[in-house]
Amino acid sequence: MTSLLFFFLLTCKHAIADLALQARLTNKGSKLDLRTSRLWIHCLDHAVLTFFVALVFVGISKAIVIFILDFVVHFAIDYSKTYIQKLNKVKYSDRMYWNYAAVDQILHFATYFVIVILVIN
């Protein structure tokens, strides 16, 4: 039951960081980009919130490791998605954008799934 609650709270945290918090970083038509601080701040939002959720379940030392893991993996997923979108000239208004977004979300949730499996005995 603990692992399900941990996973559920990570997905709730993800919604907050990906929707509510990310909204402050984007202007109409702007995207997360390695060359700007938006991607770095966005990933830090995720990592900090993940740290606080993890802290409740695994203690401070594991929460710090999960914080770092979440930042690095989130950065890699979002940067890769943006890079591939730009490479293929996919715009927000294109149907393919939403396919990329779906894969992006699946990868993030898979990350949380793996984290929960690895740290909850």
N, CA, C and O of each residue as an XYZ file, in Angstrom:
484
protein
N       0.815     -1.202      0.000
C       0.000      0.000      0.000
C       0.863      1.273      0.000
O       0.512      2.269     -0.633
N       1.983      1.227      0.710
C       2.888      2.369      0.763
C       3.415      2.724     -0.616
O       3.504      3.899     -0.972
N       3.767      1.698     -1.395
C       4.307      1.951     -2.728
C       3.263      2.588     -3.643
O       3.599      3.447     -4.457
N       2.016      2.180     -3.519
C       0.951      2.785     -4.335
C       0.754      4.252     -3.971
O       0.580      5.094     -4.851
N       0.780      4.554     -2.690
C       0.626      5.940     -2.250
C       1.813      6.788     -2.723
O       1.629      7.917     -3.179
N       3.014      6.247     -2.613
C       4.218      6.941     -3.079
C       4.094      7.248     -4.571
O       4.330      8.379     -4.998
N       3.722      6.240     -5.361
C       3.560      6.438     -6.803
C       2.465      7.461     -7.105
O       2.642      8.332     -7.956
N       1.338      7.353     -6.407
C       0.236      8.298     -6.619
C       0.678      9.731     -6.326
O       0.373     10.640     -7.098
N       1.384      9.939     -5.233
C       1.840     11.286     -4.882
C       2.879     11.811     -5.875
O       2.921     13.011     -6.147
N       3.708     10.933     -6.410
C       4.654     11.360     -7.452
C       3.917     11.794     -8.720
O       4.327     12.751     -9.376
N       2.837     11.099     -9.067
C       2.072     11.502    -10.255
C       1.331     12.817    -10.000
O       1.221     13.645    -10.904
N       0.828     13.017     -8.795
C       0.191     14.300     -8.453
C       1.213     15.428     -8.508
O       0.932     16.507     -9.031
N       2.395     15.172     -7.966
C       3.489     16.134     -8.003
C       3.846     16.482     -9.431
O       4.125     17.638     -9.752
N       3.835     15.461    -10.294
C       4.153     15.668    -11.704
C       3.145     16.615    -12.353
O       3.528     17.514    -13.103
N       1.883     16.418    -12.072
C       0.843     17.297    -12.634
C       1.044     18.735    -12.168
O       0.906     19.667    -12.960
N       1.363     18.919    -10.915
C       1.585     20.275    -10.387
C       2.774     20.927    -11.090
O       2.683     22.074    -11.527
N       3.883     20.204    -11.200
C       5.090     20.780    -11.814
C       4.934     20.964    -13.322
O       5.402     21.960    -13.874
N       4.277     20.006    -13.998
C       4.159     20.074    -15.456
C       3.069     21.030    -15.930
O       3.110     21.499    -17.067
N       2.112     21.319    -15.086
C       1.016     22.199    -15.503
C       1.050     23.523    -14.744
O       1.302     24.572    -15.338
N       0.803     23.483    -13.460
C       0.693     24.726    -12.689
C       2.008     25.509    -12.656
O       2.017     26.711    -12.921
N       3.104     24.845    -12.336
C       4.380     25.558    -12.214
C       4.998     25.885    -13.575
O       5.585     26.953    -13.748
N       4.871     24.983    -14.526
C       5.455     25.231    -15.839
C       4.775     26.401    -16.543
O       5.394     27.068    -17.372
N       3.519     26.656    -16.224
C       2.780     27.757    -16.858
C       3.477     29.096    -16.628
O       3.412     29.981    -17.480
N       4.134     29.247    -15.498
C       4.822     30.522    -15.229
C       6.080     30.692    -16.070
O       6.614     31.797    -16.173
N       6.557     29.602    -16.673
C       7.802     29.640    -17.438
C       7.593     29.768    -18.932
O       8.551     29.999    -19.670
N       6.382     29.625    -19.386
C       6.139     29.615    -20.830
C       5.311     30.816    -21.246
O       4.354     31.205    -20.577
N       5.705     31.382    -22.358
C       4.917     32.412    -23.015
C       4.246     31.733    -24.192
O       4.600     30.609    -24.549
N       3.298     32.392    -24.783
C       2.643     31.812    -25.946
C       3.698     31.475    -26.997
O       4.450     32.340    -27.444
N       3.735     30.207    -27.377
C       4.656     29.771    -28.417
C       6.061     29.443    -27.931
O       6.864     28.937    -28.716
N       6.394     29.709    -26.668
C       7.744     29.388    -26.207
C       7.808     27.942    -25.756
O       6.815     27.375    -25.300
N       8.966     27.362    -25.887
C       9.168     25.964    -25.512
C      10.336     25.875    -24.530
O      11.161     26.784    -24.433
N      10.382     24.771    -23.816
C      11.537     24.537    -22.958
C      12.749     24.331    -23.845
O      12.675     23.602    -24.834
N      13.850     24.955    -23.508
C      15.024     24.932    -24.375
C      16.283     24.910    -23.516
O      16.354     25.590    -22.492
N      17.260     24.138    -23.929
C      18.521     24.021    -23.210
C      19.234     25.362    -23.072
O      19.949     25.588    -22.096
N      19.044     26.246    -24.039
C      19.761     27.527    -24.045
C      19.150     28.547    -23.090
O      19.742     29.600    -22.856
N      18.000     28.257    -22.549
C      17.382     29.194    -21.610
C      17.296     28.553    -20.232
O      17.495     27.347    -20.082
N      17.005     29.350    -19.254
C      16.880     28.817    -17.896
C      15.556     28.092    -17.681
O      15.391     27.412    -16.668
N      14.613     28.222    -18.605
C      13.284     27.608    -18.406
C      13.364     26.100    -18.180
O      12.725     25.580    -17.265
N      14.139     25.393    -19.000
C      14.247     23.939    -18.843
C      14.889     23.589    -17.508
O      14.435     22.676    -16.817
N      15.930     24.301    -17.147
C      16.629     24.047    -15.882
C      15.694     24.285    -14.690
O      15.650     23.477    -13.763
N      14.955     25.384    -14.718
C      14.020     25.698    -13.634
C      12.902     24.667    -13.581
O      12.520     24.214    -12.502
N      12.377     24.295    -14.747
C      11.309     23.300    -14.820
C      11.755     21.974    -14.194
O      11.012     21.370    -13.419
N      12.944     21.531    -14.523
C      13.454     20.275    -13.974
C      13.746     20.398    -12.480
O      13.563     19.442    -11.725
N      14.196     21.566    -12.062
C      14.410     21.807    -10.637
C      13.090     21.782     -9.870
O      13.027     21.245     -8.764
N      12.033     22.360    -10.451
C      10.695     22.278     -9.838
C      10.326     20.819     -9.587
O       9.894     20.451     -8.495
N      10.504     19.998    -10.616
C      10.179     18.574    -10.485
C      11.020     17.922     -9.398
O      10.493     17.213     -8.541
N      12.316     18.159     -9.430
C      13.221     17.504     -8.485
C      12.936     17.914     -7.039
O      12.954     17.073     -6.140
N      12.676     19.188     -6.816
C      12.398     19.664     -5.452
C      11.108     19.042     -4.924
O      11.060     18.564     -3.790
N      10.072     19.051     -5.743
C       8.808     18.440     -5.303
C       8.970     16.943     -5.090
O       8.404     16.385     -4.150
N       9.734     16.290     -5.949
C      10.003     14.860     -5.784
C      10.747     14.611     -4.475
O      10.458     13.650     -3.761
N      11.702     15.479     -4.166
C      12.446     15.353     -2.909
C      11.498     15.350     -1.715
O      11.623     14.506     -0.827
N      10.553     16.284     -1.687
C       9.646     16.373     -0.541
C       8.696     15.181     -0.456
O       8.386     14.708      0.638
N       8.242     14.703     -1.593
C       7.406     13.495     -1.581
C       8.233     12.308     -1.100
O       7.785     11.551     -0.240
N       9.428     12.140     -1.644
C      10.284     11.015     -1.276
C      10.683     11.067      0.194
O      10.779     10.030      0.851
N      10.911     12.255      0.703
C      11.326     12.422      2.095
C      10.336     11.757      3.059
O      10.737     11.188      4.075
N       9.074     11.831      2.739
C       8.034     11.223      3.578
C       8.168      9.702      3.607
O       7.844      9.070      4.612
N       8.636      9.120      2.525
C       8.647      7.665      2.391
C       9.995      7.002      2.635
O      10.042      5.856      3.080
N      11.089      7.699      2.352
C      12.384      7.006      2.364
C      13.478      7.677      3.190
O      14.570      7.118      3.297
N      13.243      8.823      3.765
C      14.272      9.495      4.541
C      15.154     10.379      3.672
O      15.081     10.354      2.443
N      15.990     11.162      4.349
C      16.707     12.231      3.656
C      17.781     11.741      2.680
O      17.903     12.297      1.588
N      18.551     10.730      3.035
C      19.647     10.320      2.141
C      19.112      9.763      0.827
O      19.606     10.126     -0.240
N      18.119      8.895      0.888
C      17.523      8.369     -0.345
C      16.762      9.464     -1.093
O      16.738      9.472     -2.323
N      16.146     10.379     -0.360
C      15.412     11.479     -1.005
C      16.357     12.371     -1.810
O      15.984     12.870     -2.872
N      17.560     12.571     -1.320
C      18.558     13.370     -2.052
C      18.965     12.651     -3.344
O      19.073     13.278     -4.398
N      19.188     11.352     -3.262
C      19.532     10.576     -4.458
C      18.384     10.631     -5.461
O      18.615     10.796     -6.659
N      17.161     10.496     -4.984
C      15.983     10.551     -5.868
C      15.835     11.944     -6.467
O      15.450     12.077     -7.629
N      16.133     12.981     -5.693
C      16.116     14.359     -6.190
C      17.037     14.492     -7.402
O      16.640     15.024     -8.439
N      18.272     14.003     -7.260
C      19.260     14.093     -8.350
C      18.808     13.258     -9.545
O      18.866     13.717    -10.686
N      18.364     12.049     -9.283
C      17.892     11.169    -10.349
C      16.728     11.799    -11.104
O      16.704     11.787    -12.335
N      15.777     12.341    -10.380
C      14.614     12.958    -11.029
C      15.031     14.147    -11.887
O      14.541     14.309    -13.005
N      15.933     14.977    -11.370
C      16.387     16.127    -12.152
C      17.043     15.682    -13.453
O      16.700     16.177    -14.526
N      17.978     14.755    -13.358
C      18.742     14.306    -14.537
C      17.831     13.622    -15.554
O      17.898     13.919    -16.746
N      16.989     12.717    -15.093
C      16.116     11.985    -16.013
C      15.074     12.916    -16.621
O      14.796     12.842    -17.818
N      14.496     13.793    -15.803
C      13.504     14.728    -16.334
C      14.134     15.640    -17.386
O      13.543     15.904    -18.433
N      15.318     16.107    -17.095
C      16.032     16.958    -18.051
C      16.264     16.213    -19.365
O      16.001     16.751    -20.441
N      16.753     14.981    -19.279
C      17.045     14.195    -20.484
C      15.784     13.948    -21.312
O      15.814     14.063    -22.537
N      14.696     13.616    -20.659
C      13.439     13.352    -21.369
C      12.934     14.624    -22.043
O      12.618     14.609    -23.233
N      12.854     15.709    -21.305
C      12.291     16.943    -21.868
C      13.197     17.547    -22.938
O      12.719     18.038    -23.961
N      14.500     17.506    -22.697
C      15.419     18.034    -23.704
C      15.330     17.213    -24.988
O      15.282     17.772    -26.084
N      15.307     15.899    -24.853
C      15.228     15.021    -26.029
C      13.945     15.256    -26.807
O      13.953     15.326    -28.036
N      12.845     15.376    -26.082
C      11.561     15.623    -26.752
C      11.609     16.936    -27.524
O      11.194     16.984    -28.682
N      12.099     17.979    -26.911
C      12.174     19.285    -27.568
C      13.122     19.240    -28.757
O      12.828     19.811    -29.807
N      14.247     18.574    -28.602
C      15.225     18.457    -29.686
C      14.617     17.732    -30.894
O      14.761     18.178    -32.033
N      13.939     16.615    -30.632
C      13.320     15.845    -31.718
C      12.195     16.639    -32.383
O      12.039     16.601    -33.603
N      11.421     17.351    -31.582
C      10.352     18.186    -32.148
C      10.939     19.248    -33.081
O      10.441     19.453    -34.188
N      11.987     19.912    -32.632
C      12.616     20.947    -33.457
C      13.240     20.348    -34.711
O      13.124     20.906    -35.802
N      13.892     19.226    -34.548
C      14.516     18.550    -35.678
C      13.480     18.208    -36.758
O      13.747     18.337    -37.953
N      12.309     17.774    -36.321
C      11.236     17.388    -37.246
C      10.252     18.517    -37.538
O       9.237     18.309    -38.201
N      10.563     19.717    -37.034
C       9.739     20.910    -37.261
C       8.282     20.693    -36.851
O       7.355     21.096    -37.554
N       8.107     20.056    -35.716
C       6.773     19.798    -35.180
C       6.356     20.994    -34.337
O       7.082     21.414    -33.436
N       5.189     21.535    -34.633
C       4.656     22.694    -33.913
C       3.588     22.243    -32.913
O       3.030     21.150    -33.010
N       3.334     23.117    -31.966
C       2.321     22.857    -30.942
C       0.971     22.523    -31.568
O       0.209     21.733    -31.009
N       0.672     23.107    -32.700
C      -0.622     22.888    -33.352
C      -0.679     21.591    -34.174
O      -1.746     21.228    -34.668
N       0.438     20.899    -34.324
C       0.482     19.653    -35.092
C       0.021     18.465    -34.251
O       0.241     18.417    -33.041
N      -0.617     17.520    -34.913
C      -1.051     16.303    -34.220
C       0.149     15.552    -33.654
O       0.053     14.984    -32.566
N       1.260     15.534    -34.353
C       2.453     14.819    -33.911
C       2.976     15.363    -32.580
O       3.574     14.618    -31.805
N       2.761     16.643    -32.308
C       3.182     17.223    -31.026
C       2.596     16.413    -29.871
O       3.279     16.122    -28.889
N       1.341     16.063    -30.007
C       0.647     15.348    -28.937
C       1.139     13.910    -28.823
O       1.101     13.336    -27.735
N       1.592     13.326    -29.904
C       2.214     11.999    -29.828
C       3.519     12.083    -29.036
O       3.797     11.231    -28.192
N       4.313     13.113    -29.315
C       5.542     13.321    -28.554
C       5.233     13.568    -27.072
O       5.917     13.050    -26.189
N       4.209     14.355    -26.822
C       3.823     14.649    -25.439
C       3.390     13.377    -24.709
O       3.697     13.207    -23.529
N       2.687     12.491    -25.396
C       2.256     11.232    -24.785
C       3.457     10.364    -24.414
O       3.508      9.806    -23.318
N       4.413     10.250    -25.318
C       5.620      9.468    -25.029
C       6.380     10.104    -23.864
O       6.868      9.396    -22.984
N       6.481     11.420    -23.855
C       7.135     12.161    -22.777
C       6.500     11.809    -21.427
O       7.210     11.517    -20.465
N       5.191     11.837    -21.355
C       4.503     11.544    -20.097
C       4.697     10.090    -19.681
O       4.902      9.809    -18.500
N       4.635      9.168    -20.634
C       4.856      7.753    -20.324
C       6.252      7.558    -19.734
O       6.415      6.819    -18.763
N       7.247      8.208    -20.307
C       8.612      8.085    -19.788
C       8.737      8.649    -18.375
O       9.438      8.081    -17.538
N       8.063      9.762    -18.109
C       8.107     10.331    -16.754
C       7.439      9.390    -15.744
O       7.975      9.153    -14.661
N       6.280      8.862    -16.102
C       5.585      7.957    -15.173
C       6.365      6.659    -14.992
O       6.375      6.090    -13.900
N       7.014      6.190    -16.048
C       7.863      4.996    -15.928
C       9.028      5.268    -14.972
O       9.432      4.388    -14.210
N       9.558      6.478    -15.017
C      10.628      6.867    -14.088
C      10.146      6.758    -12.649
O      10.850      6.210    -11.801
N       8.959      7.272    -12.366
C       8.417      7.203    -11.002
C       8.165      5.755    -10.595
O       8.412      5.372     -9.452
N       7.680      4.963    -11.527
C       7.429      3.546    -11.269
C       8.728      2.850    -10.854
O       8.759      2.101     -9.878
N       9.790      3.108    -11.605
C      11.094      2.495    -11.298
C      11.620      2.998     -9.954
O      12.145      2.215     -9.162
N      11.482      4.282     -9.697
C      11.929      4.827     -8.405
C      11.221      4.120     -7.260
O      11.863      3.707     -6.294
N       9.923      3.980     -7.357
C       9.153      3.341     -6.280
C       9.585      1.891     -6.097
O       9.771      1.434     -4.970
N       9.742      1.177     -7.190
C      10.163     -0.221     -7.101
C      11.536     -0.350     -6.459
O      11.767     -1.253     -5.655
N      12.448      0.550     -6.813
C      13.816      0.456     -6.292
C      13.941      0.835     -4.818
O      14.802      0.302     -4.118
N      13.101      1.739     -4.341
C      13.328      2.240     -2.979
C      12.339      1.706     -1.941
O      12.615      1.778     -0.743
N      11.213      1.181     -2.367
C      10.252      0.647     -1.399
C      10.398     -0.870     -1.369
O      10.221     -1.538     -2.388
N      10.717     -1.401     -0.215
C      10.916     -2.855     -0.080
C       9.620     -3.554      0.214
O       9.596     -4.776      0.360
